[in-house]
């Protein structure tokens, strides 16, 4: 029983050592790539400065723009070559050992006076010169195994002149390409391979791509797998030695404590076995301050909770039987009332009293949807029928007391809701919101979606309103809420704490009561535990 944890610890230590070794390799790999990138960026920057020094050289610009045939003739060309052109080229090549050759491609009359001054109109002008377009930074290209850096004299000149610096490709490659047992690098232009190691584009700790400054070139590096170093092997051997010592020590210590622990566990086992034989009076109390003592005390606390829950479940069963009986009585009484109302309605029709017939039919609809055969669940369309019947009866009793508008999303009518949850809201408006009846008293009932999985039912009025602190207390415990507290409690009982009733109000403007419900086709209590406790609370306090 002791060896598995020790072996696991050894394996963890081994893999951690391996991980440390890999992290060290990754650090070296990153440092090497950064070093090569820094060298490449420095070389590019130096060559770029040399190219820009030539293209922004005013003496060279004047040389290429001047028509010496109309001024000083051949001697003027000679002086310009001697005093301006040759010194500029010599300085550029001499200061940067990576530049092998400088060539100018130009529309200038001076094209052809030197071997490295070539007319752009010649047929043998390289393709990359013809395709070149002026850019802010010099352009690096590779053609036929050679490296070139291209830059153009500014557009302010009257002739087009492109300077091409030929770079020592071997020297540049030696400085930026690594090829050893640990790291390989290659140079790319976008996805095009230039030279060095041809490394496939990928991501991960072993392949890294770094873009070079002022170019569309990048360096791609790949770390080569390497074996464990001598240092790593020594660490493993030392850890294995200490693991063996740990195993021996743990075996000796475990044998010492095993007898004591087994005695306590055996005593606890006998007590639990007595409980399984339905002896709930076993005393699990322990004065020990260790884990086993705490476990014994926790089991004792659990047994007290089990005994209490058994009593509560028994009481809940009694309450459920009483509720089923009451629902049956209500159903019997409702059938009697429906038959009576139907007879009265028929007599009113026979006597030609259509107004009385409509009132009786409305009353029958209201009573049928209110009783709902003793069930808590109903459809939204039946709940809307109930509140419409209730409001119609109120207006029969007090014509022109208020006006009402309905805004109901027809796509929600078949969803299940709790029976008799809108009527208390409207009754609260009539009895309290319209105590000081305004001239244009109005109730607005709106049913709409709230997101993709919920709906809201809002009853708004333009009555006298209530103070904000009173609105906050309406739904609190032991506060008179005109039936609203019961509506909120029933919603939370069936759907959970995220749903329920909220009330907002402004004195002199009106009150808005909003019910939030989930979109569901069946209704079940939020949880069995909540069902039992809620039923008990209902039976004790209602």
Secondary structure, DSSP 8 states (H G I E B T S, - for coil): --HHHHHHHHHHHHHHHHHHHHHHHHHHHHHHHHHHHHHHHHHHHHHHHHHHHHHT-HHHHHHHH--GGGTTHHHHHHHHIIIIIHHHHHHHHHH-TTEEEEEEEESSTTTTSSTTEEETTSTTS-HHHHT----SS-EEEEETTEEEEEEE--TTSSS-EEEEEEE-HHHHHHHH--BSSSEEEEEEETTEEEEE-------STTEEEEE-TTSSEEEEEEE------HHHHHHHHHHHHHHHHHHHHHHHHHHHHHHHHHHHHHHHHHHHHHHHTT-TT--------SHHHHHHHHHHHHHHHHHHHHHHHHHHHHHHHHHHHHHHHHHHHHHHHHHHHHHHHHHHHHTT-HHHHHHHHHHHHHHHHHHGGG-SEEEHHHHHHHHHHHHHHHHHHSTTS-EEEEEE-GGGTTSEEETTSSHHHHHHIIIIITSS--TT-EEEEEEEE-TTSEEEEEEEE-S----HHHHHHTTSTTS--TTHHHHHHHHHHHH-TT-EEEEEEETTTEEEEEEEEE--SS---S-HHHHHHHHHHHHHH-
